[in-house]
Amino acid sequence: MTGKCANCESRKSMRHFTNENFTITCAGLTTEVEGLSGWRCDACGEMKFDADSARRYAAAGDALVLRERQSKKLGTSITGLDSPRT
Protein backbone atom coordinates (compact mmCIF):
# COMPACT_ATOMS: atom_id res chain seq x y z
CA MET A 1 0.00 0.00 0.00
CA THR A 2 1.28 3.43 -0.86
CA GLY A 3 -0.39 6.65 0.04
CA LYS A 4 0.07 10.29 0.92
CA CYS A 5 2.20 11.06 3.97
CA ALA A 6 0.32 12.97 6.68
CA ASN A 7 3.55 14.71 7.74
CA CYS A 8 5.21 15.91 4.51
CA GLU A 9 2.26 15.30 2.15
CA SER A 10 4.48 13.46 -0.30
CA ARG A 11 2.30 11.38 -2.60
CA LYS A 12 2.73 7.61 -2.95
CA SER A 13 5.57 7.62 -0.43
CA MET A 14 4.15 5.42 2.34
CA ARG A 15 5.65 1.92 2.22
CA HIS A 16 4.60 -1.00 4.39
CA PHE A 17 7.15 -2.56 6.75
CA THR A 18 6.83 -5.70 8.86
CA ASN A 19 8.57 -7.37 11.76
CA GLU A 20 10.93 -4.51 12.68
CA ASN A 21 12.39 -3.81 16.11
CA PHE A 22 12.31 -0.37 17.71
CA THR A 23 14.15 0.94 20.76
CA ILE A 24 12.38 3.30 23.15
CA THR A 25 14.41 5.49 25.52
CA CYS A 26 12.96 7.42 28.45
CA ALA A 27 14.91 9.11 31.26
CA GLY A 28 17.93 6.88 30.70
CA LEU A 29 15.93 3.64 30.52
CA THR A 30 15.63 1.69 27.29
CA THR A 31 13.55 -1.17 26.01
CA GLU A 32 13.24 -2.87 22.67
CA VAL A 33 9.88 -3.67 21.10
CA GLU A 34 10.14 -6.48 18.58
CA GLY A 35 8.09 -7.41 15.54
CA LEU A 36 6.35 -4.11 14.81
CA SER A 37 4.62 -3.38 11.52
CA GLY A 38 3.17 -0.33 9.84
CA TRP A 39 3.97 2.26 7.16
CA ARG A 40 7.02 4.51 6.66
CA CYS A 41 7.35 7.53 4.40
CA ASP A 42 10.20 7.21 1.91
CA ALA A 43 10.48 11.00 1.73
CA CYS A 44 10.62 12.10 5.39
CA GLY A 45 10.76 8.92 7.48
CA GLU A 46 7.45 9.51 9.25
CA MET A 47 5.96 6.24 10.53
CA LYS A 48 2.50 5.00 11.33
CA PHE A 49 2.21 1.69 13.17
CA ASP A 50 -0.65 -0.71 12.55
CA ALA A 51 -3.16 -0.96 15.44
CA ASP A 52 -1.54 -3.91 17.24
CA SER A 53 1.98 -2.51 16.87
CA ALA A 54 0.83 0.93 18.08
CA ARG A 55 -0.68 -0.63 21.22
CA ARG A 56 2.48 -2.63 21.97
CA TYR A 57 4.78 0.35 21.35
CA ALA A 58 2.66 2.61 23.58
CA ALA A 59 2.49 -0.02 26.34
CA ALA A 60 6.28 -0.42 26.32
CA GLY A 61 6.75 3.36 26.53
CA ASP A 62 4.23 3.61 29.36
CA ALA A 63 6.05 0.85 31.26
CA LEU A 64 9.32 2.82 31.02
CA VAL A 65 7.66 5.96 32.37
CA LEU A 66 6.18 3.99 35.27
CA ARG A 67 9.57 2.40 36.06
CA GLU A 68 11.22 5.82 36.11
CA ARG A 69 8.49 7.25 38.37
CA GLN A 70 8.78 4.29 40.72
CA SER A 71 12.54 4.74 41.00
CA LYS A 72 12.01 8.40 41.94
CA LYS A 73 9.37 7.44 44.48
CA LEU A 74 11.76 4.96 46.09
CA GLY A 75 14.52 7.56 46.13
CA THR A 76 16.83 5.67 43.82
CA SER A 77 18.27 6.70 40.53
CA ILE A 78 17.36 4.80 37.40
CA THR A 79 20.83 3.31 37.38
CA GLY A 80 20.12 1.67 40.73
CA LEU A 81 22.41 3.91 42.77
CA ASP A 82 20.95 5.53 45.86
CA SER A 83 20.25 9.21 45.49
CA PRO A 84 19.61 11.64 48.33
CA ARG A 85 16.01 11.96 49.43
CA THR A 86 14.67 15.48 49.57
MMTF fields as JSON, N, C-alpha, C and O atoms, coordinates in Angstrom:
{
  "mmtfVersion": "1.0.0",
  "mmtfProducer": "UNKNOWN",
  "numBonds": 343,
  "numAtoms": 344,
  "numGroups": 86,
  "numChains": 1,
  "numModels": 1,
  "chainsPerModel": [1],
  "groupsPerChain": [86],
  "chainIdList": ["A"],
  "bondAtomList": [4, 2, 8, 6, 12, 10, 16, 14, 20, 18, 24, 22, 28, 26, 32, 30, 36, 34, 40, 38, 44, 42, 48, 46, 52, 50, 56, 54, 60, 58, 64, 62, 68, 66, 72, 70, 76, 74, 80, 78, 84, 82, 88, 86, 92, 90, 96, 94, 100, 98, 104, 102, 108, 106, 112, 110, 116, 114, 120, 118, 124, 122, 128, 126, 132, 130, 136, 134, 140, 138, 144, 142, 148, 146, 152, 150, 156, 154, 160, 158, 164, 162, 168, 166, 172, 170, 176, 174, 180, 178, 184, 182, 188, 186, 192, 190, 196, 194, 200, 198, 204, 202, 208, 206, 212, 210, 216, 214, 220, 218, 224, 222, 228, 226, 232, 230, 236, 234, 240, 238, 244, 242, 248, 246, 252, 250, 256, 254, 260, 258, 264, 262, 268, 266, 272, 270, 276, 274, 280, 278, 284, 282, 288, 286, 292, 290, 296, 294, 300, 298, 304, 302, 308, 306, 312, 310, 316, 314, 320, 318, 324, 322, 328, 326, 332, 330, 336, 334, 340, 338],
  "bondOrderList": [1, 1, 1, 1, 1, 1, 1, 1, 1, 1, 1, 1, 1, 1, 1, 1, 1, 1, 1, 1, 1, 1, 1, 1, 1, 1, 1, 1, 1, 1, 1, 1, 1, 1, 1, 1, 1, 1, 1, 1, 1, 1, 1, 1, 1, 1, 1, 1, 1, 1, 1, 1, 1, 1, 1, 1, 1, 1, 1, 1, 1, 1, 1, 1, 1, 1, 1, 1, 1, 1, 1, 1, 1, 1, 1, 1, 1, 1, 1, 1, 1, 1, 1, 1, 1],
  "groupList": [{"groupName": "MET", "atomNameList": ["N", "CA", "C", "O"], "elementList": ["N", "C", "C", "O"], "formalChargeList": [0, 0, 0, 0], "bondAtomList": [1, 0, 2, 1, 3, 2], "bondOrderList": [1, 1, 2], "singleLetterCode": "M", "chemCompType": "L-PEPTIDE LINKING"}, {"groupName": "THR", "atomNameList": ["N", "CA", "C", "O"], "elementList": ["N", "C", "C", "O"], "formalChargeList": [0, 0, 0, 0], "bondAtomList": [1, 0, 2, 1, 3, 2], "bondOrderList": [1, 1, 2], "singleLetterCode": "T", "chemCompType": "L-PEPTIDE LINKING"}, {"groupName": "GLY", "atomNameList": ["N", "CA", "C", "O"], "elementList": ["N", "C", "C", "O"], "formalChargeList": [0, 0, 0, 0], "bondAtomList": [1, 0, 2, 1, 3, 2], "bondOrderList": [1, 1, 2], "singleLetterCode": "G", "chemCompType": "PEPTIDE LINKING"}, {"groupName": "LYS", "atomNameList": ["N", "CA", "C", "O"], "elementList": ["N", "C", "C", "O"], "formalChargeList": [0, 0, 0, 0], "bondAtomList": [1, 0, 2, 1, 3, 2], "bondOrderList": [1, 1, 2], "singleLetterCode": "K", "chemCompType": "L-PEPTIDE LINKING"}, {"groupName": "CYS", "atomNameList": ["N", "CA", "C", "O"], "elementList": ["N", "C", "C", "O"], "formalChargeList": [0, 0, 0, 0], "bondAtomList": [1, 0, 2, 1, 3, 2], "bondOrderList": [1, 1, 2], "singleLetterCode": "C", "chemCompType": "L-PEPTIDE LINKING"}, {"groupName": "ALA", "atomNameList": ["N", "CA", "C", "O"], "elementList": ["N", "C", "C", "O"], "formalChargeList": [0, 0, 0, 0], "bondAtomList": [1, 0, 2, 1, 3, 2], "bondOrderList": [1, 1, 2], "singleLetterCode": "A", "chemCompType": "L-PEPTIDE LINKING"}, {"groupName": "ASN", "atomNameList": ["N", "CA", "C", "O"], "elementList": ["N", "C", "C", "O"], "formalChargeList": [0, 0, 0, 0], "bondAtomList": [1, 0, 2, 1, 3, 2], "bondOrderList": [1, 1, 2], "singleLetterCode": "N", "chemCompType": "L-PEPTIDE LINKING"}, {"groupName": "GLU", "atomNameList": ["N", "CA", "C", "O"], "elementList": ["N", "C", "C", "O"], "formalChargeList": [0, 0, 0, 0], "bondAtomList": [1, 0, 2, 1, 3, 2], "bondOrderList": [1, 1, 2], "singleLetterCode": "E", "chemCompType": "L-PEPTIDE LINKING"}, {"groupName": "SER", "atomNameList": ["N", "CA", "C", "O"], "elementList": ["N", "C", "C", "O"], "formalChargeList": [0, 0, 0, 0], "bondAtomList": [1, 0, 2, 1, 3, 2], "bondOrderList": [1, 1, 2], "singleLetterCode": "S", "chemCompType": "L-PEPTIDE LINKING"}, {"groupName": "ARG", "atomNameList": ["N", "CA", "C", "O"], "elementList": ["N", "C", "C", "O"], "formalChargeList": [0, 0, 0, 0], "bondAtomList": [1, 0, 2, 1, 3, 2], "bondOrderList": [1, 1, 2], "singleLetterCode": "R", "chemCompType": "L-PEPTIDE LINKING"}, {"groupName": "HIS", "atomNameList": ["N", "CA", "C", "O"], "elementList": ["N", "C", "C", "O"], "formalChargeList": [0, 0, 0, 0], "bondAtomList": [1, 0, 2, 1, 3, 2], "bondOrderList": [1, 1, 2], "singleLetterCode": "H", "chemCompType": "L-PEPTIDE LINKING"}, {"groupName": "PHE", "atomNameList": ["N", "CA", "C", "O"], "elementList": ["N", "C", "C", "O"], "formalChargeList": [0, 0, 0, 0], "bondAtomList": [1, 0, 2, 1, 3, 2], "bondOrderList": [1, 1, 2], "singleLetterCode": "F", "chemCompType": "L-PEPTIDE LINKING"}, {"groupName": "ILE", "atomNameList": ["N", "CA", "C", "O"], "elementList": ["N", "C", "C", "O"], "formalChargeList": [0, 0, 0, 0], "bondAtomList": [1, 0, 2, 1, 3, 2], "bondOrderList": [1, 1, 2], "singleLetterCode": "I", "chemCompType": "L-PEPTIDE LINKING"}, {"groupName": "LEU", "atomNameList": ["N", "CA", "C", "O"], "elementList": ["N", "C", "C", "O"], "formalChargeList": [0, 0, 0, 0], "bondAtomList": [1, 0, 2, 1, 3, 2], "bondOrderList": [1, 1, 2], "singleLetterCode": "L", "chemCompType": "L-PEPTIDE LINKING"}, {"groupName": "VAL", "atomNameList": ["N", "CA", "C", "O"], "elementList": ["N", "C", "C", "O"], "formalChargeList": [0, 0, 0, 0], "bondAtomList": [1, 0, 2, 1, 3, 2], "bondOrderList": [1, 1, 2], "singleLetterCode": "V", "chemCompType": "L-PEPTIDE LINKING"}, {"groupName": "TRP", "atomNameList": ["N", "CA", "C", "O"], "elementList": ["N", "C", "C", "O"], "formalChargeList": [0, 0, 0, 0], "bondAtomList": [1, 0, 2, 1, 3, 2], "bondOrderList": [1, 1, 2], "singleLetterCode": "W", "chemCompType": "L-PEPTIDE LINKING"}, {"groupName": "ASP", "atomNameList": ["N", "CA", "C", "O"], "elementList": ["N", "C", "C", "O"], "formalChargeList": [0, 0, 0, 0], "bondAtomList": [1, 0, 2, 1, 3, 2], "bondOrderList": [1, 1, 2], "singleLetterCode": "D", "chemCompType": "L-PEPTIDE LINKING"}, {"groupName": "TYR", "atomNameList": ["N", "CA", "C", "O"], "elementList": ["N", "C", "C", "O"], "formalChargeList": [0, 0, 0, 0], "bondAtomList": [1, 0, 2, 1, 3, 2], "bondOrderList": [1, 1, 2], "singleLetterCode": "Y", "chemCompType": "L-PEPTIDE LINKING"}, {"groupName": "GLN", "atomNameList": ["N", "CA", "C", "O"], "elementList": ["N", "C", "C", "O"], "formalChargeList": [0, 0, 0, 0], "bondAtomList": [1, 0, 2, 1, 3, 2], "bondOrderList": [1, 1, 2], "singleLetterCode": "Q", "chemCompType": "L-PEPTIDE LINKING"}, {"groupName": "PRO", "atomNameList": ["N", "CA", "C", "O"], "elementList": ["N", "C", "C", "O"], "formalChargeList": [0, 0, 0, 0], "bondAtomList": [1, 0, 2, 1, 3, 2], "bondOrderList": [1, 1, 2], "singleLetterCode": "P", "chemCompType": "L-PEPTIDE LINKING"}],
  "groupTypeList": [0, 1, 2, 3, 4, 5, 6, 4, 7, 8, 9, 3, 8, 0, 9, 10, 11, 1, 6, 7, 6, 11, 1, 12, 1, 4, 5, 2, 13, 1, 1, 7, 14, 7, 2, 13, 8, 2, 15, 9, 4, 16, 5, 4, 2, 7, 0, 3, 11, 16, 5, 16, 8, 5, 9, 9, 17, 5, 5, 5, 2, 16, 5, 13, 14, 13, 9, 7, 9, 18, 8, 3, 3, 13, 2, 1, 8, 12, 1, 2, 13, 16, 8, 19, 9, 1],
  "groupIdList": [1, 2, 3, 4, 5, 6, 7, 8, 9, 10, 11, 12, 13, 14, 15, 16, 17, 18, 19, 20, 21, 22, 23, 24, 25, 26, 27, 28, 29, 30, 31, 32, 33, 34, 35, 36, 37, 38, 39, 40, 41, 42, 43, 44, 45, 46, 47, 48, 49, 50, 51, 52, 53, 54, 55, 56, 57, 58, 59, 60, 61, 62, 63, 64, 65, 66, 67, 68, 69, 70, 71, 72, 73, 74, 75, 76, 77, 78, 79, 80, 81, 82, 83, 84, 85, 86],
  "secStructList": [7, 7, 7, 7, 7, 6, 6, 6, 7, 7, 6, 6, 7, 3, 3, 3, 3, 3, 3, 3, 3, 3, 3, 3, 3, 3, 6, 6, 3, 3, 3, 3, 3, 3, 3, 3, 3, 3, 3, 3, 3, 6, 6, 6, 7, 7, 3, 3, 3, 7, 2, 2, 2, 2, 2, 2, 2, 2, 2, 2, 2, 2, 2, 2, 2, 2, 2, 2, 2, 2, 2, 2, 2, 6, 6, 5, 7, 6, 6, 1, 7, 5, 7, 7, 7, 7],
  "xCoordList": [0.843, 0.0, 0.883, 1.794, 0.621, 1.28, 0.198, -0.974, 0.579, -0.394, 0.318, 1.544, -0.454, 0.067, 0.5, -0.231, 1.677, 2.2, 1.475, 1.334, 1.02, 0.32, 1.279, 0.848, 2.574, 3.554, 4.061, 3.959, 4.605, 5.21, 4.326, 4.638, 3.232, 2.26, 2.806, 2.218, 3.925, 4.477, 3.513, 3.025, 3.251, 2.304, 2.988, 4.142, 2.277, 2.731, 4.07, 4.891, 4.285, 5.573, 5.494, 6.531, 4.295, 4.154, 4.341, 3.612, 5.335, 5.646, 5.441, 5.786, 4.879, 4.604, 5.898, 6.742, 6.043, 7.15, 6.582, 5.516, 7.29, 6.832, 8.0, 9.158, 7.648, 8.575, 9.872, 10.958, 9.756, 10.932, 10.979, 9.948, 12.189, 12.392, 12.671, 13.369, 12.122, 12.309, 12.749, 12.256, 13.675, 14.152, 13.486, 13.425, 12.987, 12.384, 13.302, 13.74, 13.592, 14.411, 13.623, 13.015, 13.647, 12.955, 13.744, 13.926, 14.212, 14.914, 16.056, 16.254, 16.796, 17.931, 17.609, 18.524, 16.345, 15.93, 15.65, 15.183, 15.929, 15.628, 14.947, 15.138, 14.157, 13.551, 13.42, 13.333, 13.407, 13.238, 11.893, 11.525, 11.172, 9.881, 10.091, 10.455, 9.859, 10.143, 8.898, 7.773, 9.131, 8.09, 6.994, 5.826, 7.354, 6.347, 6.169, 7.089, 4.967, 4.617, 3.868, 3.285, 3.893, 3.174, 3.607, 3.915, 3.631, 3.974, 5.008, 4.958, 5.956, 7.022, 7.079, 6.981, 7.239, 7.352, 8.776, 9.74, 8.896, 10.204, 10.82, 12.042, 9.984, 10.484, 10.99, 12.055, 10.245, 10.62, 10.859, 11.337, 10.535, 10.764, 9.642, 9.725, 8.599, 7.446, 6.912, 6.892, 6.48, 5.961, 4.576, 4.22, 3.814, 2.502, 2.421, 2.446, 2.322, 2.21, 0.81, -0.15, 0.683, -0.653, -1.21, -0.473, -2.485, -3.157, -2.477, -2.239, -2.165, -1.538, -0.153, 0.196, 0.635, 1.976, 1.927, 2.745, 0.974, 0.835, 0.519, 1.064, -0.344, -0.676, 0.548, 0.803, 1.309, 2.483, 3.581, 4.239, 3.778, 4.784, 4.397, 5.238, 3.138, 2.663, 2.767, 3.173, 2.409, 2.491, 3.934, 4.189, 4.868, 6.282, 6.783, 7.533, 6.376, 6.75, 6.147, 6.811, 4.887, 4.231, 4.933, 5.088, 5.357, 6.052, 7.374, 7.744, 8.084, 9.321, 9.048, 9.769, 8.022, 7.665, 7.326, 7.769, 6.55, 6.18, 7.404, 7.5, 8.34, 9.574, 10.371, 10.896, 10.468, 11.219, 10.543, 11.221, 9.222, 8.487, 8.665, 8.842, 8.617, 8.778, 10.17, 10.317, 11.184, 12.543, 12.667, 13.368, 11.996, 12.012, 11.282, 11.722, 10.17, 9.367, 10.155, 10.034, 10.958, 11.758, 13.047, 13.768, 13.331, 14.524, 15.791, 16.88, 15.658, 16.835, 16.918, 15.914, 18.109, 18.274, 17.898, 17.766, 17.727, 17.362, 18.505, 18.304, 19.701, 20.83, 20.973, 21.846, 20.095, 20.119, 20.955, 21.002, 21.619, 22.407, 21.504, 20.593, 21.752, 20.949, 21.19, 22.319, 20.119, 20.25, 19.678, 18.842, 20.114, 19.614, 18.123, 17.599, 17.454, 16.012, 15.857, 16.579, 14.895, 14.672, 13.348, 12.985],
  "yCoordList": [-1.184, 0.0, 1.24, 1.362, 2.128, 3.426, 4.467, 4.22, 5.594, 6.652, 7.953, 8.033, 8.966, 10.289, 10.365, 9.938, 10.904, 11.059, 12.202, 13.292, 11.948, 12.974, 14.058, 15.169, 13.747, 14.709, 15.646, 16.867, 15.077, 15.906, 16.033, 16.791, 15.289, 15.299, 14.775, 15.003, 14.076, 13.459, 12.374, 11.574, 12.353, 11.381, 10.05, 10.014, 8.983, 7.614, 7.297, 6.577, 7.832, 7.623, 6.663, 6.256, 6.296, 5.417, 3.961, 3.443, 3.319, 1.919, 1.076, 1.485, -0.099, -1.002, -1.666, -2.047, -1.799, -2.559, -3.567, -3.349, -4.661, -5.697, -6.21, -6.191, -6.663, -7.374, -6.61, -7.186, -5.317, -4.512, -4.278, -4.276, -4.08, -3.815, -2.336, -1.71, -1.782, -0.373, -0.242, -0.958, 0.671, 0.944, 2.213, 3.222, 2.145, 3.3, 3.685, 2.824, 4.978, 5.493, 6.553, 7.437, 6.445, 7.423, 7.581, 6.615, 8.787, 9.106, 8.129, 7.715, 7.767, 6.881, 5.395, 4.572, 5.035, 3.642, 3.32, 4.178, 2.101, 1.694, 0.336, -0.486, 0.127, -1.168, -1.346, -0.372, -2.579, -2.869, -3.552, -4.47, -3.082, -3.675, -4.378, -3.751, -5.664, -6.482, -6.727, -6.711, -6.953, -7.41, -6.409, -6.783, -5.138, -4.112, -3.953, -4.181, -3.558, -3.377, -2.066, -1.535, -1.557, -0.327, 0.23, -0.519, 1.573, 2.259, 3.32, 3.965, 3.511, 4.507, 5.326, 4.791, 6.633, 7.533, 7.489, 7.703, 7.211, 7.207, 8.602, 8.737, 9.639, 11.002, 11.6, 12.218, 11.426, 12.101, 11.159, 11.594, 9.885, 8.918, 8.798, 7.98, 9.593, 9.507, 8.076, 7.411, 7.6, 6.241, 6.24, 7.105, 5.25, 4.999, 3.497, 2.708, 3.105, 1.686, 1.183, 1.952, -0.12, -0.713, -0.753, -0.493, -1.071, -0.963, -1.801, -1.302, -3.053, -3.911, -3.399, -3.356, -3.013, -2.508, -1.208, -0.996, -0.341, 0.925, 0.663, 1.335, -0.295, -0.634, -1.162, -0.769, -2.053, -2.626, -1.584, -1.585, -0.703, 0.353, 1.301, 1.657, 1.706, 2.607, 1.952, 2.604, 0.685, -0.021, -0.102, 0.058, -0.346, -0.418, 0.95, 1.031, 2.014, 3.362, 3.724, 4.319, 3.362, 3.611, 2.875, 3.418, 1.641, 0.848, 1.516, 1.493, 2.105, 2.817, 4.031, 4.274, 4.785, 5.961, 5.533, 6.166, 4.473, 3.991, 3.513, 3.764, 2.829, 2.4, 3.592, 3.572, 4.628, 5.824, 6.527, 6.973, 6.63, 7.255, 6.462, 7.039, 5.139, 4.29, 4.458, 4.49, 4.564, 4.741, 6.067, 6.148, 7.104, 8.4, 8.306, 8.867, 7.594, 7.443, 6.704, 7.013, 5.732, 4.958, 5.675, 5.225, 6.796, 7.559, 6.981, 7.221, 6.217, 5.675, 6.239, 6.645, 6.261, 6.703, 5.55, 4.41, 5.845, 4.804, 3.848, 2.781, 4.22, 3.315, 2.376, 1.508, 2.552, 1.671, 2.197, 1.57, 3.333, 3.909, 4.75, 5.417, 4.722, 5.53, 6.99, 7.413, 7.76, 9.207, 9.816, 9.197, 11.019, 11.639, 11.898, 12.297, 11.663, 11.956, 13.408, 13.903, 14.067, 15.478, 15.663, 16.786],
  "zCoordList": [0.0, 0.0, 0.0, 0.819, -0.889, -0.862, -0.66, -0.944, -0.186, 0.04, 0.321, 0.252, 0.637, 0.923, 2.385, 3.278, 2.618, 3.971, 4.679, 4.125, 5.894, 6.679, 7.165, 7.476, 7.233, 7.739, 6.636, 6.764, 5.558, 4.509, 3.267, 2.349, 3.247, 2.149, 0.835, -0.222, 0.897, -0.301, -0.78, 0.018, -2.042, -2.601, -2.899, -3.328, -2.672, -2.949, -2.288, -2.855, -1.094, -0.43, 0.755, 1.279, 1.185, 2.342, 1.918, 1.072, 2.526, 2.224, 3.467, 4.576, 3.272, 4.386, 4.86, 4.05, 6.184, 6.755, 7.745, 8.321, 7.94, 8.862, 9.697, 9.28, 10.883, 11.765, 12.042, 11.988, 12.338, 12.68, 14.18, 14.852, 14.698, 16.111, 16.315, 15.517, 17.388, 17.713, 19.158, 20.03, 19.412, 20.756, 21.261, 20.559, 22.493, 23.149, 24.302, 25.065, 24.431, 25.523, 26.266, 25.664, 27.604, 28.453, 29.737, 30.478, 30.008, 31.258, 31.54, 32.682, 30.514, 30.696, 30.667, 30.691, 30.618, 30.519, 29.063, 28.314, 28.659, 27.29, 27.281, 28.177, 26.257, 26.011, 24.513, 23.765, 24.086, 22.666, 22.466, 23.199, 21.458, 21.104, 19.766, 18.772, 19.757, 18.576, 17.737, 18.236, 16.446, 15.54, 15.239, 15.128, 15.105, 14.81, 13.306, 12.52, 12.935, 11.525, 11.348, 12.294, 10.136, 9.836, 8.498, 7.571, 8.401, 7.162, 7.456, 8.504, 6.533, 6.663, 5.381, 4.277, 5.549, 4.402, 3.855, 4.59, 2.569, 1.91, 1.855, 1.792, 1.879, 1.726, 3.04, 3.061, 4.139, 5.389, 6.566, 7.614, 6.409, 7.481, 8.493, 9.41, 8.347, 9.249, 9.26, 8.224, 10.435, 10.535, 11.149, 11.949, 10.752, 11.333, 11.571, 10.626, 12.849, 13.171, 12.903, 12.954, 12.615, 12.547, 13.977, 14.928, 14.136, 15.437, 16.524, 17.624, 16.233, 17.238, 17.608, 18.787, 16.617, 16.873, 17.67, 18.565, 17.35, 18.078, 19.548, 20.424, 19.827, 21.217, 21.958, 23.096, 21.314, 21.968, 22.19, 23.231, 21.217, 21.348, 22.483, 23.309, 22.525, 23.577, 24.957, 25.92, 25.059, 26.341, 26.829, 28.022, 25.937, 26.317, 26.791, 27.764, 26.114, 26.533, 27.879, 28.727, 28.072, 29.357, 30.493, 31.587, 30.236, 31.257, 31.656, 32.83, 30.696, 31.022, 31.897, 32.865, 31.567, 32.369, 33.794, 34.752, 33.939, 35.273, 36.055, 37.257, 35.392, 36.061, 36.55, 37.664, 35.734, 36.111, 37.287, 38.212, 37.259, 38.366, 39.654, 40.727, 39.543, 40.719, 41.318, 42.54, 40.478, 40.999, 41.74, 42.749, 41.251, 41.939, 43.273, 44.277, 43.269, 44.48, 45.563, 46.748, 45.15, 46.092, 46.486, 47.376, 45.816, 46.13, 45.558, 46.079, 44.482, 43.819, 42.427, 41.842, 41.907, 40.526, 39.609, 40.054, 38.351, 37.397, 37.131, 36.552, 37.548, 37.378, 38.56, 38.57, 39.582, 40.732, 41.877, 42.935, 41.701, 42.769, 43.653, 43.161, 44.952, 45.859, 45.583, 45.338, 45.623, 45.486, 46.751, 47.408, 47.106, 48.326, 48.244, 47.204, 49.353, 49.426, 49.863, 50.728, 49.238, 49.571, 50.224, 50.576]
}
